[in-house]
Amino acid sequence: MRKFVLGSVLIVGVLVAVSLYDTFDPNVDLKDKRVIVCGASTGIGEQIAYLYARAGARLVLVSRRLQVLQQVQAKCRDLGAAQVEVFAGDLSLKNTSKDVIEYSEEKLGGIDHLILNHIVSYYTLWTSDADLDFATKLVQIDLLSYVYLTTYALPALEDSHGVVVAVSSSAGLWPSPLTHIYAASKHGLHGFFGSLRQDLMIQKSNVSISLVPLGLFGSDNAKTNTKTKLPDIMKLYGEPADAAWAIGRAAALRLREYNYPYLETKFVQWLYMLFPTVCDRLLVYMFEFNAPSTI
């Protein structure tokens, strides 16, 4: 028993030491990169664009809303981006994904980092009256468009020894009430990109795959969707700029997976693996007795 405890302490100590030793410098590691940022108009995606812009990267910003994108484009230029292009389109359509990649290759001359951050969410109790049409669209945007964009970008990423960063969520690691179809899409990301990574290894590919499961961050969309439905104890919103930093770090260091913050993502996943029924009951209790009645 004593050896087990000492070994556990040693492992935790090593993990802490590794986490504190960080070689990531955005202004160096992201400099001059040719980058596609999907979901770049607000929230975490907007902050990702600014992180790369400060490093002098060359960007294509992708979202549905052209006017908002143009505002982000202007700020990226002010921050020092070497080039900033915008593409407005509906990523629920397969042809839009192909157009994004072709446009980016034409404008940037190649692709180094493909940052897949765009989502729609559906945060409510699942019942027999669930909006199945919207659920279908959510899967098209939150999962299938990630597949399409990555597939179309693979030749360019192969040429550049590039990186795909798929932004996931704690919802893709452990179950939580009200997330259902959103959680399904995030679990799908882990399945697809985990298998794709192995396929690329078999093919001796130059392309790296990074998955970044995030906890709850305080973008406007996240707050709007959760503020009246999430138990107060769980409303610990992180800063979108911190999430952007984690995503940039994963891309620059070609990390296999970067859970951020760790306690809210991977640690809870381990708890679920060890005590699934207890975790289920605890979450249900929190939502039943602490969340507002508007659920």
C-alpha positions in Angstrom: 0.0 0.0 0.0 2.8 2.4 0.9 4.5 1.7 -2.4 1.3 2.4 -4.3 0.8 5.7 -2.5 4.4 6.8 -3.1 4.1 5.8 -6.8 0.9 7.7 -7.1 2.4 10.8 -5.6 5.4 10.5 -7.9 3.2 10.3 -11.0 1.2 13.3 -9.9 4.4 15.2 -9.3 5.7 14.4 -12.7 2.5 15.4 -14.4 2.4 18.7 -12.5 6.1 19.4 -13.4 5.4 18.7 -17.1 2.3 21.0 -17.0 4.3 23.8 -15.5 7.0 23.5 -18.1 5.5 25.1 -21.2 7.5 25.9 -24.3 4.6 27.5 -26.1 5.2 31.1 -27.3 2.3 32.2 -29.6 4.3 35.1 -31.1 7.0 32.6 -32.2 5.2 29.3 -32.7 2.2 30.8 -34.6 4.2 33.4 -36.7 3.5 33.3 -40.4 1.2 30.3 -40.2 -1.5 30.0 -42.9 -4.6 29.4 -40.9 -8.4 28.7 -41.4 -10.4 29.6 -38.3 -14.0 28.3 -38.4 -16.5 29.9 -36.2 -14.4 33.1 -36.1 -17.1 35.8 -35.7 -17.6 35.6 -31.9 -16.5 34.0 -28.7 -13.6 31.5 -28.7 -13.2 31.6 -32.4 -12.9 35.3 -32.4 -10.2 35.1 -29.7 -8.4 32.4 -31.7 -8.3 34.8 -34.7 -6.8 37.5 -32.4 -4.2 35.1 -31.0 -2.9 34.2 -34.5 -3.2 37.9 -35.7 -0.8 39.1 -32.9 1.7 36.5 -34.2 1.5 37.9 -37.7 -0.2 34.9 -39.2 -2.2 34.8 -42.4 -5.8 34.0 -41.8 -9.1 33.0 -43.4 -12.0 33.6 -41.1 -15.1 31.6 -41.6 -18.6 32.1 -40.2 -22.2 32.7 -41.4 -22.3 36.4 -40.6 -20.3 38.5 -43.1 -20.7 41.9 -41.3 -19.5 40.5 -38.0 -16.6 38.7 -39.7 -15.5 41.9 -41.3 -15.3 43.6 -37.9 -13.1 40.8 -36.6 -11.1 41.1 -39.8 -10.4 44.8 -39.2 -9.3 44.1 -35.7 -7.0 41.3 -36.8 -5.3 43.7 -39.2 -4.9 46.2 -36.4 -3.3 43.5 -34.2 -0.7 42.7 -36.9 -2.0 39.9 -39.0 0.0 39.6 -42.3 -3.2 38.8 -44.2 -6.8 38.4 -43.3 -9.5 37.1 -45.6 -13.1 36.2 -44.8 -15.6 33.6 -46.0 -19.2 33.7 -45.1 -21.2 30.6 -45.6 -23.5 27.9 -44.2 -21.3 24.9 -43.1 -24.3 22.6 -42.8 -23.9 22.3 -46.6 -21.2 19.9 -47.9 -20.3 22.1 -50.8 -19.6 25.1 -48.5 -16.8 23.1 -46.9 -15.2 22.4 -50.2 -15.5 26.1 -51.2 -13.9 27.1 -47.9 -10.8 25.0 -48.6 -10.5 26.0 -52.2 -10.9 29.7 -51.3 -8.2 29.4 -48.6 -5.7 27.6 -50.8 -6.2 30.3 -53.4 -5.8 33.2 -51.0 -3.1 31.8 -48.7 -1.2 29.6 -51.1 -1.6 26.6 -48.7 -2.9 25.7 -45.2 -0.8 25.1 -42.1 -3.5 25.0 -39.4 -7.1 24.1 -39.8 -9.0 25.2 -36.7 -12.5 23.6 -36.5 -14.3 25.5 -33.8 -17.8 26.2 -35.2 -20.9 24.9 -33.4 -24.6 25.2 -32.9 -26.1 24.0 -29.7 -29.4 22.5 -28.4 -29.6 22.8 -24.6 -32.9 21.6 -23.3 -34.6 18.5 -22.0 -35.0 15.8 -24.7 -38.6 14.7 -25.1 -40.9 13.1 -27.7 -41.4 16.7 -29.0 -37.7 17.3 -29.7 -37.0 19.2 -32.8 -35.5 16.5 -35.0 -35.0 18.8 -38.0 -32.8 21.0 -35.9 -31.0 18.0 -34.4 -30.2 16.9 -38.0 -28.8 20.3 -38.8 -26.8 20.3 -35.6 -25.1 17.0 -36.5 -24.4 18.4 -40.0 -22.6 21.4 -38.6 -21.0 20.1 -35.4 -19.8 16.8 -36.8 -20.2 16.2 -40.6 -18.8 19.6 -41.6 -15.7 18.8 -39.5 -15.4 15.6 -41.6 -15.9 17.4 -44.9 -13.5 20.3 -44.1 -10.7 17.9 -43.0 -11.1 15.6 -45.9 -11.0 18.4 -48.5 -8.0 20.0 -46.7 -5.9 16.8 -46.4 -3.8 17.3 -49.6 -2.9 20.9 -48.6 -2.1 19.9 -45.1 0.0 17.0 -46.3 2.1 19.4 -48.3 2.7 21.7 -45.4 3.1 19.1 -42.6 0.0 20.7 -41.2 -2.3 20.3 -38.2 -6.1 19.8 -37.8 -7.4 21.0 -34.5 -10.9 19.7 -33.7 -12.4 21.7 -30.8 -14.5 19.3 -28.7 -16.1 19.7 -25.3 -16.5 18.0 -21.9 -19.9 16.9 -23.4 -17.8 14.6 -25.7 -16.1 13.0 -22.7 -18.8 12.5 -20.0 -22.6 12.7 -20.1 -24.5 15.7 -18.7 -28.2 16.6 -18.7 -29.7 18.6 -21.6 -26.7 18.1 -24.0 -27.9 14.9 -25.8 -27.5 15.6 -29.6 -24.7 18.1 -29.0 -23.0 15.5 -26.9 -23.5 12.9 -29.6 -21.8 15.1 -32.2 -18.8 15.7 -29.8 -18.5 12.0 -29.1 -18.5 11.6 -32.9 -15.6 13.9 -33.2 -13.5 11.8 -30.9 -14.4 8.6 -32.8 -13.8 10.1 -36.3 -10.5 11.9 -35.5 -9.2 9.1 -33.4 -9.6 6.7 -36.2 -8.4 9.2 -38.8 -5.2 9.7 -36.8 -4.5 6.0 -37.0 -5.3 5.9 -40.8 -2.9 8.8 -41.3 -0.2 6.9 -39.3 -0.7 3.8 -41.5 -0.2 6.0 -44.6 2.9 7.7 -43.1 1.2 11.0 -43.4 2.7 14.4 -42.4 -0.7 15.6 -41.0 -1.2 15.9 -37.3 -4.5 15.6 -35.5 -5.2 17.5 -32.2 -8.4 17.2 -30.2 -9.1 19.9 -27.7 -12.0 19.1 -25.3 -13.0 22.3 -23.5 -14.9 23.0 -20.3 -17.5 25.7 -20.0 -16.3 29.1 -21.3 -18.1 32.4 -21.2 -18.8 33.2 -24.8 -22.1 35.1 -25.4 -23.7 32.0 -27.0 -22.7 29.8 -24.1 -24.1 32.1 -21.5 -27.3 32.6 -23.5 -27.9 28.9 -23.8 -27.0 28.0 -20.2 -27.7 30.9 -17.9 -31.3 29.9 -17.1 -30.8 26.2 -17.2 -27.5 25.4 -15.6 -27.2 24.9 -11.8 -25.5 27.9 -10.2 -22.7 25.7 -8.9 -21.8 24.8 -12.4 -21.7 28.4 -13.8 -18.0 28.7 -13.6 -17.4 30.3 -17.0 -13.8 30.5 -18.2 -12.5 33.3 -20.4 -12.7 32.7 -24.2 -9.1 34.0 -24.6 -7.8 31.3 -22.3 -9.6 28.6 -24.5 -8.1 30.2 -27.6 -4.6 30.0 -26.0 -5.2 26.3 -25.3 -6.2 25.7 -28.9 -3.2 27.6 -30.3 -0.9 25.6 -28.0 -2.3 22.3 -29.2 -1.8 23.4 -32.8 1.7 24.7 -32.3 3.0 21.7 -30.3 1.0 19.2 -32.3 -0.5 17.7 -29.2 -2.6 14.6 -29.6 -5.2 15.8 -27.1 -5.3 18.8 -24.8 -8.0 18.8 -22.2 -8.6 22.3 -20.9 -9.2 22.8 -18.0 -8.2 19.3 -17.0 -10.3 19.1 -13.9 -13.5 20.0 -15.8 -12.8 17.6 -18.7 -10.5 14.6 -18.3 -10.6 14.3 -14.5 -14.4 14.1 -14.5 -14.3 11.6 -17.3 -12.1 9.4 -15.0 -14.6 9.8 -12.2 -17.4 8.7 -14.5 -15.4 5.6 -15.5 -14.9 4.7 -11.9 -18.3 5.7 -10.4 -20.8 6.1 -13.3 -24.0 5.6 -11.2 -22.9 8.0 -8.5 -22.0 10.6 -11.1 -25.3 10.2 -12.8 -27.3 10.6 -9.6 -25.2 13.6 -8.5 -25.8 15.5 -11.8 -29.5 14.7 -11.8 -29.8 15.9 -8.2 -27.9 19.2 -9.1 -30.2 19.9 -12.0 -33.5 18.8 -10.3 -32.9 20.8 -7.1 -30.5 23.6 -8.1 -31.3 24.6 -11.7 -34.1 27.1 -12.3 -37.6 25.7 -13.1 -37.3 26.8 -16.7 -35.6 23.5 -17.7 
